[in-house]
């Protein structure tokens, strides 16, 4: 590992993101900008690819870029309690969002039922509910 060198486009493709995402992560300080090597362009290695994939998986897991930045700074061994606290907080946020989405689903189901059974000539219950 660490010997394969890639251009930014190959690096982004291997990481499952776009080139602009890589540049954005670099501006945010999540990824370092590699120095130019023997060629005139920057070269990305397997170590940076692993970091990019780690960032992408955290993002897919619902973590914000600020949370990801903090996680990247933590030591995997010594800072386990802080990692646990961040993950616990994220779980609570996800569970709250799920409860909210379930409530929205129940409300929409109720509106659909009312809409289907509303007599002709009466305003649509769905539109009326959102127009309050």
URCOR-V188002 format. One line per field, one symbol per residue. phi: phi as a letter, one per 20 degrees, with the letter a starting at -180 (. if undefined). A space follows every 10 residues. Layout:
phi: ???
This chain:
phi: .nefdcffff ffffemcegf fgffffffne cfefffdfde dfdddfffff ffffffffff enffffffgf ffeeefdfdg ffffffffff ffffffffgf ffffffffff ffffffdffg negggffffe ef
